[in-house]
Structure formats: structure tokens, C-alpha cells
């Protein structure tokens, strides 16, 4: 099962930061089981939204020729629930860059109120196959990211 965690990108700086949103609707399949009588968006899907956004921002610096994988997640703080009807604003920003390890911080807000923060997400790099490169490029173009040209 593939669950969409990003609807649209509103800001995108390759290799630096991004902001996107996700409309949380009752039609998400996850609400069949989480929880039918009081639906709550799973926290791990919020983390997944930040992860995907950060991986995309990193991969876009070289036209998706490099894939990234989260290796560490720390200093996560939950402040509120996300529920159907909410619009999650997902923000990630690069905080550290070493040859083989990139670090981001992330935040999700609903109606201007912070609902979760991540102090550190670390990512390692690997060469992307042509198929993965094409899939990543298509995924982000569908969400509003224009073709990235690295000079």
C-alpha cells in the first residue's frame, strides 16, 4: 500500500529547503483502521512526509542521480494530533552537510500551530538507478516542482 503524504510543493530550493502541504481527508485508507471512531493521522506518516520532502530536496541537486536514505531521526516532539480536515504544512531545512551525511530539521504545522518538530534527520547517499531517478523526478513534478537544471 502506498500512502500519499505530500499533495503540493509551495517552496523548493534544491539541496537546501522545501515547504509542501498535505490535505488530510477522511478518504485516506489509513482511517479505516486508525481509528474508525476517532480518526487520527498516524505520527509516522507525518515523519514520512518530512523524510520524503528532505530526500527529494537532496536528490534534486543533481537531477535525482543520487538517492538518499534516512539513517537517523532524533529529537522528535509531538504537540498535537492531526485529523481529517486538517492541512499539514510540512517544512524541512538543511542544517549540516558532510561528504556522506546530510542533516535536516523539520516541522509540521496545522493552521499556523506547530504539531510536530524533528530536531535532526540524517541521510546517507547512494547512486540512483535510471528507474529510480525517473520515478523521483516524476513524483516531484506531479507535485509542482519544475525540472531542475544543475549548472
Secondary structure per residue as TSV (DSSP state, phi and psi in degrees):
chain	resnum	aa	ss	phi	psi
A	1	X	-	360.0	129.7
A	2	X	-	-109.2	123.1
A	3	X	-	-108.7	126.7
A	4	X	-	-72.9	126.8
A	5	X	-	-118.7	-2.1
A	6	X	-	-136.1	124.2
A	7	X	-	-91.5	-48.6
A	8	X	E	-151.2	140.2
A	9	X	E	-92.5	135.1
A	10	X	E	-113.1	-19.9
A	11	X	E	-146.6	139.2
A	12	X	E	-152.8	110.9
A	13	X	E	-118.9	104.0
A	14	X	T	-50.1	129.8
A	15	X	T	77.2	0.0
A	16	X	T	-125.7	-62.6
A	17	X	E	-161.6	166.2
A	18	X	E	-158.1	159.5
A	19	X	E	-139.2	136.2
A	20	X	E	-147.4	170.0
A	21	X	E	-132.1	160.6
A	22	X	E	-138.4	122.5
A	23	X	E	-82.0	126.4
A	24	X	-	-95.6	112.7
A	25	X	-	-117.8	155.9
A	26	X	T	-64.5	-15.9
A	27	X	T	-76.4	-8.8
A	28	X	S	-60.6	132.4
A	29	X	G	-60.5	-26.0
A	30	X	G	-61.5	-27.6
A	31	X	G	-75.7	-7.7
A	32	X	G	-63.5	-29.2
A	33	X	T	-124.4	-10.0
A	34	X	S	-128.5	81.9
A	35	X	-	-119.1	130.7
A	36	X	T	-55.3	-37.6
A	37	X	T	-85.1	-25.4
A	38	X	S	-143.1	82.1
A	39	X	-	-63.0	131.1
A	40	X	-	-133.0	129.5
A	41	X	-	-65.9	124.7
A	42	X	-	-60.8	135.1
A	43	X	H	-58.2	-35.2
A	44	X	H	-66.9	-26.3
A	45	X	H	-73.4	-29.2
A	46	X	H	-66.4	-43.9
A	47	X	H	-61.7	-42.5
A	48	X	H	-60.8	-36.6
A	49	X	H	-63.2	-44.7
A	50	X	H	-65.3	-41.7
A	51	X	H	-60.2	-50.1
A	52	X	H	-61.2	-41.7
A	53	X	H	-64.3	-45.0
A	54	X	H	-64.4	-43.2
A	55	X	H	-61.3	-40.0
A	56	X	H	-66.1	-42.4
A	57	X	H	-61.8	-42.4
A	58	X	H	-66.2	-48.2
A	59	X	H	-65.2	-29.1
A	60	X	G	-71.1	-14.1
A	61	X	G	-66.8	-24.7
A	62	X	G	-127.0	37.7
A	63	X	T	56.5	39.3
A	64	X	T	67.5	21.9
A	65	X	-	-75.6	-16.4
A	66	X	E	-118.2	134.4
A	67	X	E	-102.6	151.5
A	68	X	E	-124.8	147.5
A	69	X	E	-131.7	131.7
A	70	X	E	-69.7	129.7
A	71	X	E	-113.2	-16.5
A	72	X	E	-151.7	143.7
A	73	X	E	-138.7	122.6
A	74	X	E	-147.6	164.1
A	75	X	E	56.6	52.0
A	76	X	E	-90.1	130.6
A	77	X	E	-127.8	122.0
A	78	X	E	-97.0	132.6
A	79	X	-	-120.1	-22.7
A	80	X	S	-162.7	168.8
A	81	X	-	-88.0	153.7
A	82	X	-	-111.4	134.7
A	83	X	-	-136.8	168.0
A	84	X	T	-55.1	139.0
A	85	X	T	99.8	-17.2
A	86	X	-	-81.0	154.1
A	87	X	E	-117.4	109.9
A	88	X	E	-81.2	126.6
A	89	X	E	-99.2	118.0
A	90	X	E	-106.4	126.7
A	91	X	E	-129.2	135.3
A	92	X	E	-134.6	149.4
A	93	X	E	-147.5	134.0
A	94	X	E	-65.9	131.6
A	95	X	E	-119.4	-15.9
A	96	X	E	-160.1	142.9
A	97	X	E	-140.0	118.2
A	98	X	-	-119.8	167.5
A	99	X	S	-52.4	-40.9
A	100	X	S	-117.8	6.5
A	101	X	-	-145.6	120.8
A	102	X	E	-108.8	144.5
A	103	X	E	-126.1	138.7
A	104	X	E	-128.5	159.8
A	105	X	E	-117.4	157.8
A	106	X	E	-144.2	160.3
A	107	X	E	-152.6	144.0
A	108	X	E	-124.1	134.1
A	109	X	E	-125.1	148.5
A	110	X	E	-127.6	122.0
A	111	X	T	53.0	40.4
A	112	X	T	80.0	-3.8
A	113	X	E	-103.3	128.8
A	114	X	E	-70.4	127.3
A	115	X	E	-109.0	-25.2
A	116	X	E	-155.2	142.7
A	117	X	E	-128.9	149.1
A	118	X	E	-125.2	120.7
A	119	X	E	-75.4	-29.7
A	120	X	E	-155.5	125.8
A	121	X	E	-125.2	123.3
A	122	X	E	-107.7	144.5
A	123	X	E	-133.3	139.3
A	124	X	E	-109.1	159.3
A	125	X	E	-110.9	151.2
A	126	X	E	-150.3	151.6
A	127	X	E	-64.9	132.9
A	128	X	-	-87.6	142.2
A	129	X	-	-71.3	164.4
A	130	X	H	-60.0	-37.6
A	131	X	H	-65.7	-45.4
A	132	X	H	-64.0	-42.1
A	133	X	H	-58.5	-44.9
A	134	X	H	-65.9	-42.3
A	135	X	H	-63.5	-44.4
A	136	X	H	-64.1	-43.8
A	137	X	H	-61.1	-45.8
A	138	X	H	-64.2	-43.1
A	139	X	H	-55.9	-48.3
A	140	X	H	-77.0	-31.9
A	141	X	H	-64.4	-37.2
A	142	X	H	-64.3	-22.8
A	143	X	T	-101.0	10.9
A	144	X	T	104.4	0.7
A	145	X	-	-82.2	126.2
A	146	X	-	-75.5	161.5
A	147	X	-	-55.3	129.8
A	148	X	-	-92.1	128.0
A	149	X	-	-115.4	117.6
A	150	X	-	-94.2	127.0
A	151	X	-	-100.3	360.0
